[in-house]
Amino acid sequence: MTMTIDERVEGVRTRLARSPRLAQAVRDAVVRGDVPDAAAAVIPDEAREAVATDRQPLESLVRIDALEAIVRRVGRPPLLIRNDAVELQDLVDFPPETGGLITGIHPWIPSVGRVEFLNHRMSWGGTGWVVDGDGDARVVATNRHVAKLVARRTATGRGVFLRSPSSGVLYGMNVDFKEEVGARPEDARAVAVREILYLADDAAPDVALLRIVGAGLPDPLDLADDEAQEEDVVALIGYPAFDSRNDANDQARYFHDLYDVKRCAPGFVMQALSGRTVLTHDCTSLGGNSGSPLIDLRSRRVVGLHYAGVYGVENSAVGIGSLKRALAGAERVVIPVPRRPQGAEIEARDGFSEPGRFRGRGGYDLDFLGDGLAAPWPGLPAHVLDDLARPSDGTAADPFQLRYTHFGVRFSTSRRQPVVTAVNIDGEHPVRIKRGKDKWFTDGRLGRDVQLGRDDYDDPEIDRGHMVRREDPNWGPDAAQANDDTFHYTNAAVQHATMNQGKELWLGLENYILDNARTHGFRACVFTGPVNRDDDPEIKDGVLAPREFWKLVAMAGTDGTLHATAYLLSQGDLIRELLEKRDRTEAKEGFELGAYRTFQIAIRDLADATGYDLSAYVAADPLSRSVPADESVDGAPVYVALDSLTDVVV
């Protein structure tokens, strides 16, 4: 609610009457002209003379908005910190013992740091402080809105780092526990953030908890037993940054053009936290103070986590109870998933399929299209073949295929993921099976040591995705068996969470293929695989996440001949590599990786990029035919960025 002029005058009058030292300090500042520029412009010379002789009350001489600004600046100095100690000033609006109380929190200063960003346009975003930990590990508290500049929240409540939308480089965070006035680069105490233990939902208190590890880390600050009370003497330790939302001249005079360094700002609790009120305080702060600890100077314990404020007027903080509740969940490293409603389904534990379960499985049928239209597996180079798993029921004709119902998998032992999958789709005899409670299985035809499991997918950056989609092989009398067969880890690929946005059109493409097969009653053979590279990111314990996936679809054309198209889920890596391989200048003229998109790509270019033999399909590809091979051997790859499925070249 907006205060009236009379209420504002009464507030200033009460504050000055309560503290004669503050009133005198304000008078001295007016006489010296040591006031904010906005205030100086509205103080006439005769007012200065009247103030100097103490002939009239301050509030009758100086316009109320100017007087409020002067009172704030004189009464709430943001004190510099040097060598882990506060440089004290005359604290005219505080109890006489306040200087000694501030000295008493000097041991906590090394535990407060600046939250810095890696690979981001902003070098830092706020303040963090050690709230818990033992041994070589510590938990650092900051604000959700600070961490969200470089991270996103997952369903479990943990946070994962985002990537730069322009370069694709992964963001990161450090906490530097120095960064004070006079500090040299070699004085830095920067520690890498290993993980984001908790990133609050937007509807929860503004809290984030970070995990750091290292030797000699500072100790956690003590937390108060109870919530702060009105008029408690407190202090904010943090890193005020220049804030364009506030008066530039006022900030410059108040902070002496020293920003981004550690400061201690004393003040009072203005309003206690309750079911109807927020915790507010009047310590001087700027934007970089987000995440600062609010410390009760008498108990030397933290009573709040600063998260917002209006410069020189009022600030808000998360109460100590909310912070403790967030921390209680973080003690187990992973914040618990919200409780599901009674009766809701949860994912079952992993199962194990004995080798005998697969007796009679036909696997992928390369003659499925009929009429002499063979759809062979892609030919794999020697180094890939040498790495393929050999299932215990492999045949002499095909020792590498893991045979399931209506589909097959060729599987990498080093990656513990599929190299390529192949599925037969019969659109004339589809069976729709409702998805139930997922239960994933290890395949007993291979050693457990070459297969991933549920624990390998517990990282929030990893998605477990079917390579052969659950619905694709669901046709004929054994559709239910085919459905169940897709839930084997041998058919699961590691997909980085950043692919989620691009998967929308990829999923649309897969639906498009299946729906057309069902609508028109035709058959199709679909191959899917990752684009594996030696520099693929390692997500967890040797688990590599491919950056791209490809798909090849073969079917009988309307003229009875083979028809084939190829697609790519990518940010553009493979296309850039083809340009570089062919010495095309486009690769060096500002080529940028964008968001994940779906491309249709000429089959011959997909073969060139992957090293796979796809020669059986090149002549059947309308995109390859659009630019003859003899005209593009040394030219650019042929591809179409699919903004919608109407862009598919058929």
C-alpha positions, 0 to 999 in steps of 0.5 A: 500500500502506498504511503501518504505524504503525512505518513512518510513525514511522520516516519522520518520524524520518528526515526530522527527523534529516535536517534539524535546522532542520526539527526545531527549526521543528516544536518552535517551532511546537508550543510556539507552538501554531501547528499545525493545529487537528486536531493541537492537539487531541491535544497535551497541555500536558505535551507542550508543556513536554517539547518546549520543554525538549527532554527527549523526541523529538518522535515520542514526545510527539505522536501520529503523524498530528498530527506528520505534519501539523505537519511538512508545514505547517512544511516545505512553505510555499506561497509567495505571488507578488506583482508576478511575484516570490516572497515568500520565507520561511525554508525550514527543510527545504531546502538553504541556496541554495534561496531563491536558486534560487527567485529564479532562476525569477522570469522564468518566473512571467509565463508561468504563468496561471489557466485561466478559464471563460466561461459556466460555473458555475465561474469557473476550473478550474486552471492553465496555462503557456506550453509552446511557440510563436512570433510572436503564437501560443502553446501553453498546457499544462494538464490534460485534466481541467481542459479537459474541464469545458468541452470534449470530445475529438473523434476527431482528438484536438482538443477542441471547446467544449461548450454549457451544458445549460441555456442552450445558450450556448457555453462558452469559456476564457481564460488570465489570466497575472496573478491574484496577491495584490494584483492589481487588475482592471486588472492582468489579463492574460487571453488568449482560448483560440482552440482546443484543439489536443489533449485527451488520451483518458482512457486517455492522460496527463492533458494538454491543449494550448490555443492562444492568440494575441496581442501581447506574450504571455509566453515558453515555459518551457524543458523538461528534457532528461531525467526528474526524479530522486528528491530533486531540488529542485523547485517548483510554480507555480500557483493553489491553490484552497480544497478542501472535501476537506481540513481547512478550518481547516488550509487557512485557517491554512496559506494565510491565507485567500488562495486562487485566487492565484498561488503557488510551492510548493517541494518534492522529487521523492519518486519518479522516473518509470519503467515501474512507478512514477509521478512524485511530489513533495511540493510543497504543492498544492490543487485549483486547482494542476491543470495547474501546471508542476513546475520543477527549481530547479537547471536552471530547466527544467520536469520535469513537469505536475502533475495530482493529489495528496493535500493535504500528503502526495504529488502526481503529475505527468505526466513530461516525455517524455509532455508532449513527445510530446503537444506533438510532435503539436500542432506541426501544429495538429491531432493526427494521427488514430490510425493505421488498421489496414492495409487499412482504408478511408479517405475518398477525395479529393473528386471532380468530376461533369461536367454531362453525368453528370446527363443524363436524371436525372428529379429529384423527381416531384411526382406520384409518389404517383399517384391524383391525389395531388400532393405539390408542393415547398414554396413559398418566399418571394421572398428565398429564391427570389432566392438559389437556384442555377440549375443549367446544365440547369434547365428553364423549368418548374423552373429551380431544381431540381438533378435527381438520381436519384429526388430533387431539391435546391433550393440556396442560393448564399449559404449553399452548402447545400440550402434543401430536398430532396425524395425519392421513396421506393418501398417496393415495389421497394427495393434494399439497397446496402452502404455502401462507401468514401465519395467526395464530389463537387462538382456541375459544374452549379453554380460551385465557388464556391457549393459547400462541399468537404471542407476546409469540414468539417474543423472538429471541430464540424461534421458533414457530413450527407446531407439526402436519406438515402443509402438513401431513393432506392435503389430500382428498376433505377437504385438504384446510381446514386441511391446515388452521387448522394446523395454530392454536396456539394449534398446535404450540410448543415452540422450542429453536433456538439452535435446528435449526441445528438438525432439518435438519435431523428431517425435512428430516425424516418428509419428508421421511415419507410423501414422502413414503406415497405418493409414495407408496399410503399407510396410516400412523398415526403419533404421535408427542410430546415434552419431558416435564421436570420440569427443562425445560428452561423458555424463557419468562414470564413463557413460557417453551421450551422443550429440546427434541421432540419425534415422533412415526410412525405407519402403516400397514406392508407388511405382513398386521400387525402393524409396528411402529418406534419411533424417538427423536430430542435430544442432548442426555438428554433422553438417559442419563436419561435412563442410570442413571435410570438403574444405567448404568456406561456409564452415569458417564463415560464422557457422553457428550451432543452433538449437536442436532441430530435425534435418532431412539429409541426403543418404549419401551425405549421411553415409559420408559423415558416419562411415557406414555403407548405405549404398543400397539406399542412395539411388532410392533417395529423392534428396540425393537424386535432386543433386546428382553425385557427380555434381556434388562430390566436392560440394556442400552436403544436401539437406533440408531443415524441417520447420514442419513435416510439410517440408519433407522431400518425398 
